[in-house]
């Protein structure tokens, strides 16, 4: 227990103490409360030097301290710091949370460096136990940061960071933890950039053995977790799975009349509730010509409306391979314990990505809801276990302004999913473009470096647990550092994310010049040929 300073003053929830130590923002200290007989944990907000050497003595030509001392300047407080720390509280083991002491420390109270015995109380779960995810260490400490997986799955997670700060790397670490034998998660990743394919390394027994983690990933029956990657050729939308509004959003080019909508609704209602193919749906549209025969004769505009539906439907659905009468994306194939399914959407357009997310989330939510309520019929599909869905580029799927095909169902899952074990992780590099209601439903936050003030402000306004103190820390975070807060941990903590076991699929190009040079070397010009060409050009214009 290292004594590093002494309390100077305290006000409200802030302790000010004097120290000669350089203490990083986000680090932890504690003081003893004699009345409560408790150790009170505090998180460092900021620090400042107490005294400065006069500017006129700050020169590189001679020793500044010695010069100031010779003219009688008091150097006693040079090198001392006034540190401001926020009181977190003492840990109550019965309540399993930190309690604010409500009484501030008096001036002169010793302040100590927080050791692992105190720092470990920040975690809700112990390392290696069921429902735990060890994703890194507290900064300036060897104490591990362990998240509660049950909280993440039931109350959702957001991972926010500027480009290059390490968000996809961090998600990879979390998914590795969820695949370990202690968890055996069932998860799907919507991957717009093809960054998560490398998670399949987790099935490489030799690699796991070489890195010393084979036992962590080996289940009781001797098997390893599975990662399956679905490409654009595998990812098709079954027409039978579309809602009426989704159907309209696909075929409406902005000029669809109310009569067209009326006839399309009538067609859809005729087939709703039973299996149908995309050809059969078109047959239903064509059948309207017989059903509405007399009306069409009297009102030619009705006939043109049906023709308009047929043309739009054929163009946007019937003739597109993306829409099929079958799909490989059955829920029981995508969501399985001990398995992560990666949907590589990198070769699929953004609007179709939204449609995939909409269909997947709606079917998943419905299946889990019916399973929990014991309402699954013999011809329906249930999901007998909780599931977790990672949505990269979350602002595409639930934007702050404008609409997206997936926006309504995603917000519904975020607000109601916890009751049915449907967890979501929203990932974004532009939080300000994320719908604030959707973001506010993510009760655990992993937030990395955010430089844009608009993004910072949006995070503060959307997340109740995110104080100005935490927001101010975001621009100063280094790559691989994260601020973790919310329900999966007992108090906000700055962490260094651990090294991944699998390869990182989201890395950029570190050395473009070498690639350019290598390409030039592969295409060395033929000197003799060039000289001949130059001679020919000279003759031509002589």
Buried (B, 14 or more C-beta within 10 A) or exposed (E): EEEBBBBBBBEEBBBBBBBEBEBEBBBBBBBBBEEEEBBBBBBBBEBEEBEEBEEEBEEEEEEBEEBBBEEEBEEEBBEBBBBBBBBBBBBEEEEEEBBEBEEBBEEEBBBBBBBEEBBBBBBBBEBEEEBBBBBBBBBBBEBBBBBBBBBBBBBBBBBBBBEEBBBBBBBBBBBBBBBBBBBBBBBBBBBBEBBBBBBBBBBBEEBBEEBEBBEBBBEEEEEBBBBBBBBBEEBBBBBBBBBBEBBBBBBBEEEBEEBBBEBBBBBBEBBEEEEBBBEBBBEBBEEBBEBBEEEBEEEEEBBBBBEBBBEBBBEBBBEBEBBBBEBEBEBEEBBBBBBBBBBBBEEBEBEBBBBBBBBBBBBBBBBBBBBBEEEBEEEEBBBEBBBBBBBBBBBBBBBBEEEBBBBBBBBBBBBEBBEBBBBBBBBBBBBBBBBBEBBBBBBBBBBBBBEBEEBBEBBBBBBEEBBEBBBBBBEEBEEBBBBBBBBBBBBBBBBBBBEBBBEBBBEEEEEEEEEEEEEEEEEEEEEEEEEEEEEEEEEEEE
